[in-house]
Amino acid sequence: MASSEKNYHVFLSFRGTDVRNNFLRDLYAALNQKGIYTFVDSEELRKGEQISPALMSAIEESRVAIIIFSEDYAFSRWCLKELAKIMECKARKELIVLPVFYKVEPREVRRAIKGYGRAMAKHESNSENDLKAVETWKKALFDAGNLSGWVCNDGDEAEVIQSIVRELPIRLERTPLDVAKYPVGIESLVEELKSLSLEELDGDDVLMIGIWGPGGIGKTTIAKAIYNAIQGQFRGVIFLERVRETSNKCDGLVELQRRLLSQTFSPKHVMVHSVSEGISLIKVRLYCKKVLLVLDDVDHPCQLDALAGGGNWFGKGSRIFVTSRDKHLFTTSRCEYCVYEVKPLKDDKALDLFICHAFPNSHKVEIRNDLIDRAVHYAGGLPLALEVLGSFLCGRNEPAWKSELDKLSNKSNENIDRILKISFYGLEKNERDIFLDIACFFKGKSIEYITEVLDGCDFATTIGIEILMERSLIRNEYGTLQMHDLVELMGNGSNRGHSSGLAHTKREKFES
């Protein structure tokens, strides 16, 4: 089971008198047998009509909530308060919610009719109830009743339980993507995209959304954040990074197709021998499956043709996000895209992000406000520039700030490259040579491998890599070293006359 900071895999919400000694008992036993850590309350936690703090915490500390809507569920004020808390956590994107409709129909829950209608009428007529709370319960029932789940009638219990046991590991294995060290300004952008992407989510439409903007503006960060925010609504989820870079390699498109298929089906290693075969497999396997697919850094229509050639490739309600610097890509594609333009950060958000990197842990050196404002101005609202410049100036005194910012003001090119270069030229020779070798030869390689090769060339590799990470020039991704492609391009351009070809020679000997 995937690890999580949450204390429980599953929280079970139910009306004890309806299901505790039958369906709930068998479901809990099946989940426990599969190693799924499940919270089931004991009767002593239910004191009167108030939800105890322990139960509130248990909901917040769970990754999935299964709500068993039984005949008398809505008659309990306690259950409705618990339901409201669950749906509140879901709205904050902190909880996956899966309903089980036990001997009731989803429309009874959704529309508050039959037994659920009588229950809500009773609550409305009870003078002890706050009418605002009753409206909150109604909305929670409506929202939960609209979710995809299981309908369990007489004789279906064993089959439904086995279906839940099969589905949960898939949901629990979905580890959220790391978005950013300081996700300043991301939440509001994600809410805009979420509103757009969830429009008629349960309908028949397959929506394809292009996330467009220049390099360094945060398209990948936003794509990861929206992926985390809505992945719980889909049967299959796929995030393909570095599409442009991978597709330029030998059989790169085939490799991307393999990765796409392996993230949605078992076995995890799908055999694909050609692009045309991959297209056929994607169509056959995904045409009836509701999926979330993110294609990050696309720069050519052939990549879209091979990975997401049309809405009819995917099941009803699927969402396809594509990030690109080329807006024309979305008009030349065979698919119709809704294009979302990512704009530079506004002044207040840009300042917040810069301060996070320039003064981490609230440790602020005495720097004049006008110098801080100059630095933010030079970055032009680009998150990558704010991160690199802030990391470069971090820990330096005021004269150093002024000196470096004066250098920037003397550059004629008003683009991110000047900021990246000032960070590069501020490195010592050891770190500069290590950076250039990573940019030219070792991007994507394991840290262990890079360290062994460069140590053999008499570099102080461990401290060098640490310094480069502190300057935001490289990053550790699952034990490999990666860098933004603009940083890589700057490194390759700065490599003219670079004398550290020793690392390249050492690598060839190491691999032979």
C-alpha positions in Angstrom: 0.0 0.0 0.0 1.3 3.5 -0.8 2.5 5.4 2.2 0.6 8.5 3.3 0.8 11.2 6.0 -2.8 10.4 6.7 -3.5 8.0 9.7 -6.2 6.0 8.0 -6.8 4.7 4.5 -10.6 4.6 4.9 -13.2 6.2 7.1 -16.6 4.4 7.1 -19.7 6.6 7.7 -22.9 4.6 8.4 -26.1 4.3 10.5 -25.3 1.6 13.0 -28.8 0.2 13.5 -29.1 -0.5 9.7 -25.8 -2.1 8.8 -23.4 -2.6 11.7 -24.2 -6.3 12.1 -24.3 -7.3 8.5 -22.9 -5.3 5.5 -20.6 -3.1 7.6 -19.2 -6.1 9.5 -18.4 -8.0 6.3 -17.0 -4.9 4.5 -14.7 -4.1 7.4 -13.4 -7.7 7.6 -12.7 -7.7 3.8 -10.8 -4.4 4.0 -8.8 -5.5 7.0 -7.8 -8.7 5.3 -6.4 -6.6 2.4 -4.4 -4.5 4.8 -6.5 -1.4 4.3 -6.4 0.5 7.6 -10.0 1.4 8.2 -11.6 3.6 10.9 -15.0 2.4 12.3 -16.3 4.3 15.2 -17.4 2.6 18.4 -20.7 3.5 20.0 -19.1 5.3 22.9 -17.8 8.0 20.5 -21.4 8.9 19.6 -22.4 11.0 22.6 -25.8 12.5 22.1 -26.1 14.4 18.9 -22.7 16.0 18.8 -19.8 14.7 16.7 -16.9 14.1 19.0 -13.5 15.7 18.3 -12.0 12.2 17.8 -14.4 11.5 14.9 -13.8 14.9 13.3 -10.1 14.2 13.4 -10.6 10.7 12.0 -12.4 12.1 9.0 -9.6 14.7 8.4 -6.9 12.0 8.8 -8.4 9.6 6.3 -7.6 9.4 2.6 -11.0 7.9 1.5 -14.5 8.1 3.0 -17.0 5.4 2.2 -20.6 6.6 3.0 -23.1 3.8 3.4 -26.5 5.4 2.6 -29.0 3.1 4.2 -32.8 3.5 4.8 -32.6 5.4 8.0 -29.2 7.2 7.5 -30.8 10.6 7.1 -32.9 10.3 10.2 -29.8 10.7 12.3 -28.7 14.3 12.9 -25.3 12.8 13.9 -24.9 11.0 10.6 -25.8 14.2 8.7 -23.3 16.3 10.6 -20.7 13.6 9.9 -21.7 13.7 6.2 -21.4 17.5 6.1 -17.8 17.2 7.5 -16.9 14.6 4.9 -18.1 16.8 2.0 -16.3 19.8 3.5 -13.1 17.8 3.4 -13.8 16.7 -0.1 -14.4 20.3 -1.2 -10.9 21.2 0.2 -9.5 18.4 -2.0 -8.3 16.5 1.0 -10.6 13.4 0.8 -11.9 11.0 -1.8 -15.6 10.2 -1.2 -17.2 6.9 -2.4 -20.9 6.3 -1.7 -22.6 2.9 -1.2 -26.4 3.1 -1.7 -27.5 0.2 0.5 -31.1 -0.8 -0.4 -31.9 2.8 -1.4 -31.6 4.4 -4.9 -29.1 7.2 -5.5 -32.0 9.6 -6.6 -33.6 9.1 -3.1 -30.5 10.5 -1.6 -29.8 13.2 -4.2 -33.4 14.5 -4.4 -34.3 13.8 -0.8 -37.4 11.8 -1.6 -39.1 8.7 0.0 -37.4 7.9 3.3 -34.8 10.7 2.8 -37.6 13.2 2.1 -39.4 12.2 5.3 -36.2 12.5 7.3 -35.4 16.0 6.0 -39.0 17.1 6.6 -38.6 15.9 10.2 -35.4 17.9 10.7 -37.0 21.0 9.2 -39.9 20.8 11.6 -37.7 20.3 14.6 -37.4 23.6 16.4 -34.1 22.6 17.9 -32.4 22.4 14.5 -30.7 25.4 12.9 -32.4 25.8 9.5 -29.0 26.8 8.0 -27.6 23.5 9.2 -30.5 21.6 7.6 -29.8 23.3 4.3 -26.1 22.3 4.6 -27.2 18.7 5.2 -29.5 18.8 2.1 -26.7 20.1 -0.1 -24.3 17.4 1.3 -26.9 14.8 0.4 -27.3 16.2 -3.1 -23.6 16.4 -3.7 -22.9 12.9 -2.3 -25.9 11.4 -4.2 -24.4 12.7 -7.5 -21.1 10.8 -6.9 -20.3 7.6 -8.7 -20.5 4.6 -6.3 -22.1 1.3 -5.7 -25.8 0.3 -5.5 -26.3 -2.7 -3.1 -29.7 -4.5 -3.1 -30.7 -7.8 -1.5 -28.2 -10.6 -2.5 -25.6 -8.1 -3.9 -23.6 -7.6 -0.7 -20.7 -10.0 -1.4 -20.3 -8.7 -5.0 -20.4 -5.1 -3.9 -17.8 -5.7 -1.2 -15.5 -7.4 -3.6 -15.8 -4.5 -6.0 -15.0 -2.0 -3.3 -12.0 -4.1 -2.2 -10.7 -4.1 -5.9 -11.3 -0.4 -6.3 -9.7 1.0 -3.2 -6.1 -0.1 -3.7 -6.2 1.7 -7.1 -7.4 4.9 -5.4 -5.0 4.6 -2.5 -2.0 4.0 -4.8 -2.5 7.4 -6.4 0.3 9.4 -4.7 -0.2 13.2 -5.2 2.4 14.8 -7.4 4.9 17.2 -5.7 3.7 20.6 -7.0 6.2 23.2 -5.8 8.3 24.1 -2.7 6.4 27.3 -2.4 3.1 27.1 -4.4 2.4 30.9 -4.2 -0.5 32.0 -6.4 -1.3 28.5 -7.6 -4.6 27.9 -5.7 -6.6 30.6 -7.5 -5.3 29.4 -10.9 -6.3 25.9 -10.1 -9.7 27.0 -9.0 -10.3 28.6 -12.3 -9.1 25.5 -14.2 -11.1 23.2 -11.9 -14.3 25.2 -12.5 -13.7 24.9 -16.2 -12.7 21.2 -16.2 -15.4 20.0 -13.9 -18.1 21.6 -16.0 -20.6 18.9 -16.8 -18.1 16.3 -15.5 -20.7 13.6 -15.2 -22.0 14.3 -18.7 -21.0 12.8 -22.0 -18.5 15.4 -23.1 -14.8 14.8 -23.3 -13.1 18.1 -22.6 -9.6 18.9 -23.9 -7.9 21.9 -22.3 -4.7 23.6 -23.5 -2.5 25.3 -20.8 -0.5 27.9 -22.8 2.3 30.3 -21.8 6.0 31.0 -22.2 8.8 29.0 -20.6 9.3 29.5 -16.9 5.7 30.8 -16.2 4.6 27.7 -14.3 2.6 25.6 -16.7 3.9 22.3 -15.3 3.3 23.4 -11.7 -0.3 24.3 -12.5 -0.9 21.1 -14.4 0.4 19.1 -11.4 -1.8 21.0 -9.1 -5.0 20.5 -11.1 -4.1 16.9 -11.5 -3.9 16.5 -7.7 -7.1 18.5 -7.2 -9.5 16.4 -9.5 -7.9 13.0 -9.9 -10.3 11.4 -7.4 -13.1 11.9 -9.9 -11.6 9.5 -12.5 -11.3 5.8 -13.1 -7.8 6.2 -14.7 -5.2 9.0 -14.2 -2.1 9.6 -16.3 0.5 12.4 -16.0 3.1 12.3 -18.8 6.0 14.7 -18.1 8.6 16.0 -20.6 6.7 14.9 -23.7 8.8 17.0 -26.0 12.1 15.8 -24.6 11.1 12.1 -24.6 9.5 12.2 -28.1 12.9 13.4 -29.5 14.6 10.2 -28.5 14.7 7.0 -30.5 11.2 5.4 -30.2 10.2 8.2 -27.9 6.6 8.3 -28.9 6.3 4.6 -28.4 7.8 4.9 -25.0 5.2 7.6 -24.1 2.4 5.4 -25.3 3.8 2.5 -23.1 3.8 4.8 -20.1 0.3 6.0 -20.8 -1.1 2.5 -21.0 0.9 1.2 -18.1 -0.5 3.9 -15.8 -4.0 2.8 -16.5 -3.9 -1.0 -16.9 -2.3 -4.1 -15.6 0.2 -5.5 -16.4 2.2 -2.4 -15.7 4.6 -3.2 -18.5 2.6 -3.0 -21.7 4.2 -4.1 -24.9 4.0 -1.5 -27.7 6.1 -2.0 -30.9 5.1 0.9 -33.1 3.2 4.3 -32.9 0.3 2.9 -35.0 0.0 -0.1 -32.7 0.0 2.2 -29.6 -2.7 4.4 -31.1 -4.9 1.3 -31.6 -4.3 0.0 -28.0 -5.1 3.4 -26.5 -8.4 3.6 -28.5 -9.4 0.1 -27.6 -8.5 0.2 -23.9 -9.6 3.8 -23.0 -12.7 4.4 -25.2 -15.1 3.4 -22.4 -13.0 4.6 -19.4 -13.3 8.0 -17.8 -9.7 9.2 -17.5 -7.7 12.2 -16.5 -4.7 12.6 -18.9 -2.1 15.4 -18.6 0.5 15.8 -21.5 3.2 18.1 -20.3 5.4 20.2 -22.6 4.0 19.3 -26.0 5.5 21.1 -29.0 4.4 19.2 -32.1 1.0 17.9 -33.4 2.5 14.4 -34.0 2.7 14.0 -30.2 -1.0 14.8 -29.8 -1.8 12.5 -32.7 0.0 9.6 -31.0 -1.3 10.2 -27.4 -4.7 11.9 -27.6 -5.8 12.1 -31.2 -9.5 12.7 -30.5 -12.2 12.9 -27.8 -13.6 9.6 -29.1 -10.5 7.8 -27.8 -11.7 8.3 -24.2 -14.7 7.5 -22.1 -17.5 9.9 -21.2 -16.5 12.7 -18.9 -12.7 12.4 -19.5 -10.5 15.4 -19.2 -7.3 15.9 -21.3 -4.9 18.7 -20.3 -2.0 19.7 -22.6 0.7 22.2 -21.7 2.6 24.0 -24.4 4.4 27.2 -25.3 2.9 27.1 -28.8 -0.7 28.3 -29.0 -0.8 27.4 -32.7 -0.5 23.8 -31.6 -4.0 23.8 -30.3 -5.5 25.2 -33.6 -3.6 22.7 -35.8 -4.6 19.7 -33.7 -7.5 17.5 -34.9 -9.1 18.1 -31.5 -11.0 21.1 -30.3 -9.3 22.7 -27.3 -10.4 25.2 -24.7 -7.2 27.3 -24.3 -6.2 28.6 -20.8 -3.5 31.3 -20.9 -1.1 31.4 -18.0 -0.1 35.0 -17.2 2.8 36.3 -15.2 2.3 36.6 -11.4 0.8 39.9 -10.3 3.0 42.2 -8.2 1.9 41.0 -4.8 2.1 37.3 -5.6 5.5 37.8 -7.4 6.8 39.5 -4.2 5.5 36.7 -2.0 7.2 34.0 -4.1 10.5 35.9 -4.3 10.6 36.5 -0.6 10.0 32.7 0.0 13.2 32.0 -1.9 15.3 35.0 -0.9 14.4 34.8 2.8 13.5 31.1 3.6 12.3 30.2 7.1 11.4 33.9 7.6 15.1 34.6 8.1 15.3 38.1 6.6 18.6 39.8 6.2 18.4 43.6 6.4 17.8 44.5 2.7 16.3 47.8 1.5 12.8 47.5 0.1 13.8 49.3 -3.1 16.4 46.5 -3.8 13.8 43.9 -3.2 11.4 45.7 -5.5 14.1 46.0 -8.2 14.7 42.2 -8.1 11.0 41.4 -8.4 10.7 43.8 -11.3 13.6 42.2 -13.2 11.9 38.8 -12.9 8.9 40.1 -14.7 6.4 37.9 -12.9 8.0 34.6 -14.1 8.0 32.1 -11.3 11.2 30.4 -12.5 13.0 33.8 -12.6 11.7 34.7 -9.2 12.9 31.3 -7.8 16.4 31.4 -9.4 17.1 35.1 -8.6 15.7 34.8 -5.0 17.8 31.7 -4.4 20.9 33.4 -5.8 20.5 36.4 -3.6 19.6 34.4 -0.5 22.0 35.0 2.4 23.9 37.8 0.6 24.3 41.3 2.2 23.0 44.5 0.9 26.1 45.6 -1.1 26.1 42.3 -2.9 22.4 42.7 -3.8 23.1 46.1 -5.2 26.1 44.9 -7.2 24.2 42.0 -8.8 21.1 44.0 -9.6 23.3 46.7 -11.2 24.7 43.9 -13.5 21.1 43.0 -14.5 20.2 46.6 -15.2 23.1 46.8 -17.7 21.9 43.8 -19.7 20.0 44.8 -22.9 18.0 41.5 -23.2 14.8 41.7 -21.2 14.3 38.0 -20.7 14.9 35.2 -18.2 18.2 34.2 -19.7 20.0 37.1 -18.1 18.8 36.1 -14.6 19.9 32.5 -15.2 23.3 33.5 -16.4 24.0 35.8 -13.4 23.2 32.9 -11.2 25.5 30.7 -13.2 28.4 33.1 -13.2 28.0 33.6 -9.4 29.1 29.9 -8.9 32.6 28.8 -7.9 34.5 26.8 -10.5 33.8 23.5 -8.9 30.0 24.0 -8.9 30.1 25.7 -12.4 31.8 22.7 -13.9 29.5 20.2 -12.2 26.5 22.2 -13.4 27.7 22.2 -17.0 28.4 18.5 -17.0 24.9 17.8 -15.7 23.4 20.1 -18.3 25.3 18.6 -21.1 25.6 14.9 -20.2 23.9 13.8 -17.0 20.4 15.4 -16.8 18.0 12.6 -15.8 20.7 10.3 -14.4 20.7 9.1 -10.9 22.5 11.1 -8.2 24.5 8.1 -7.2 25.8 7.5 -10.8 26.6 11.2 -11.3 28.5 11.4 -8.0 30.6 8.3 -8.9 31.5 9.7 -12.3 32.3 13.2 -11.2 34.1 12.2 -8.1 36.4 10.2 -10.4 37.2 13.5 -12.2 38.3 15.0 -8.8 35.2 17.2 -8.3 33.8 17.9 -4.9 30.5 16.5 -6.2 28.3 16.1 -3.1 28.7 19.6 -1.9 28.5 20.9 -5.5 25.2 19.2 -6.1 23.9 20.6 -2.7 24.8 24.1 -3.7 23.3 23.8 -7.2 20.0 22.7 -5.5 20.1 25.6 -3.1 20.5 27.9 -6.1 17.4 26.3 -7.8 19.5 25.3 -10.8 18.9 21.6 -10.4 16.4 19.5 -8.5 16.1 16.0 -7.1 13.3 14.0 -8.6 13.0 10.5 -7.2 16.8 10.1 -6.9 17.6 11.6 -10.3 18.8 15.1 -11.2 16.6 17.3 -13.4 16.6 20.9 -14.4 14.1 23.2 -16.2 14.7 23.1 -19.9 15.5 26.9 -20.0 18.2 26.3 -17.4 19.5 23.3 -19.5 19.5 25.5 -22.6 21.5 28.2 -20.7 24.0 25.6 -19.5 24.5 24.2 -23.0 25.0 27.7 -24.4 27.5 28.5 -21.6 29.4 25.3 -22.3 31.4 26.7 -25.2 35.1 26.4 -24.2 34.1 24.3 -21.1 37.1 22.2 -20.1 35.3 19.6 -18.1 35.2 17.1 -21.0 37.0 14.9 -18.5 33.6 14.0 -17.1 32.4 12.9 -20.5 35.5 10.7 -21.1 35.2 9.3 -17.6 31.5 8.5 -18.2 32.3 6.6 -21.4 35.0 4.5 -19.6 32.6 4.0 -16.7 29.8 2.6 -18.9 32.1 0.4 -21.1 
